Each structure stands twice: as structure tokens, then as C-alpha cells.
Amino acid sequence: MNFIKQIERIKKIHKLIISEKTGTPSVFAKKLFLSRSQLYNELEVIKELDAPLKYCKKRESYYYETSFELILSFSLTTIKDDESREIFGGSNFRPILLDGTLVSLL
């Protein structure tokens, strides 16, 4: 369930950044129960999503330089053993890559 925890953590980080109530990196990390290095890793994930994230030393807070909306959602469905089944492509199955190249499975 680490994936779900990370999504929830990123949502919380985003909420604090929008309100500009993060504090210094050390304070921000404590609010999230993370080390500073873990915080920087999480902020890097947000930056990889093209977030215009900046830090202001005067205000001692992270903020978004321009308007930025982050919507994260996920869906989780469990499948029981009696509900699962295998699907095979059959004897005429010929895998083709996106560029049209045939792939041999032999």
C-alpha cells in the first residue's frame, strides 16, 4: 500500500503549498513526518509533473509560481481466485509493435 500512501502524501504536500503554509524545508518535513531528504524526493515528484514550484526565503514557504492544479486519483479493485481467468491470444496471435514491426515469440 506504499503507492496509496505516496498519493495521499503528495495530496497533502500540494494542499500545504497552495496555502503557502509549508514553512522552511525542515518544518515542512516535520509536518509530513519525513526527513528533509525524503521531502526533497517528494517535491521532485511534484516538479516532474510540471509544477511551477518555488521557495521564498522571505516568506519561508514553498509556493507555485503560476496557477497549478494537481488532481490525483486512483482506483483499486481486488479479484478473487474464482473470478480470475487466463486469456490466450490463440494460434493466430501475431504481436505487432506500434511502428508496425512484427515480433517473433519463438
Summary of the structure (lengths in Angstrom):
residues: 106
radius of gyration: 21.6
end to end distance: 37.0
largest distance: 67.4
contacts: 194
relative contact order: 0.13
helix: 38%
strand: 9%
